[in-house]
Amino acid sequence: MSDTVTRTYERFPLARRIEHLVMLLSFTTLALTGLPQKFSSADLSIALVSILGGIENLRKIHHFAAIVMMLVATMTAVLVTNSGRSAWFIGVLLINVYLVFAATLYLLPTTQ
């Protein structure tokens, strides 16, 4: 009888798995709250808006999920790029781009 030892390797550390899970959940939330806003006359969209408490609640959830996704994407870019060395500039640049987009989107009037 031969005693074989099975070796296992950790492909992703726990932090990267949590990061992927948060990205998955925020993207799914963005899709589920963004599509009813785009296709507002569909029956499924009307039902989802009423379940979530109206269009304003839907928009708040959508904005929160977008902020979470952008922060996690920035963290990923900073940690992955250049093995974490001197990548702070990329993170600062991305945060500023996100802030400009967020400011312009909040200033636009809502469509009726």
N, C-alpha and C positions, 0 to 999 in steps of 0.2 A: 504494500500500500504506500502510495506517495502522498505526502502532506503538501498540498499546494496552497500557497498563500495568495489570496486575492488582494491586489492593491487597488485602492480607490484614490482618485485625485479630485480635489476640489476645483471645479471649473471656474466658479465665480464666488468671491467672498460674500459674506452675509450682507454687507453694505451695498454691494452691486445688485444683489437680488431684491433687496428692499427698494432700491432706486428704480429698478425695472417694474416692480409691482406698483409703485406710486405713479410712474409714467403711464402704465397700462390703465390704471383706474382713472387718472385725470383725462387721458385721451378718450376713454369710453364715456366719461361724464360730458366732455365737450361735444362728442358726437350726439349723445342722447338729448342734450339741451340745445344744441345748435341747429340740428335738422328741423325740429318743430318751429324754430324761428324763421328758417328759410322757407319752409313749405307750410305756412300757417293755415292754409285753407284745407289741408288734408284732415280726414276724420281722426286718424291716429294722432296727429299733432294736437288737435283740439282736446282729445282725451288726455294726452300727456300733460298739457298745460293745465287742465283742470285738476289732475291728480296732484301736481306739484304746487298748487295754490295760486295759479295765475301767472301771467307773463312776467311780472316784475320779479317774483321769486325765481322763475326760470332763468331770467337774466342774471340775477345775483349768483345763483349756483354756477352758471356758465362763466361769469367773470372770476369767481373764486377758483374754479378748476383751471382756468387759463393762467392765473397767477401762480398756482402750484406747479403747473407744467413748466412755465418759464423759469421759475426758480430752480427746479430740479434739472432742467436742461442747462442752465448756467453752471450749476454745481458740477454736472457731468463734463461740460466743456473745460472747466478749470482743472478738474482732477485728472482727466484723460489726456488733455493736450500737453505734450512735452513732459510727461511723467510728473506733472505738478510743479515743475520748475519754471519760474517766470511766466506762468500762464495767468497770473492775476490780471494782466492787462486785457486778456480776452474776456475774462469774466466781467470786468468793469465796462468794457465796450458793449458786451451783450446786455448788461443791465440798463445802460443808457439807451440803447436801441429799443428795448422793451418799454422803458419809461416814455419815450417819444411816441411809440405806437399806442400805448395805453392812454396817454393824454389826448391824442388826436381822436381816438375812438370814443372817449367819454365826452368830447366836445361836439361830436356829430349829433345832430338831432335824430331822434328815433323815428323810424318810418311807421306810418299807420296803415 
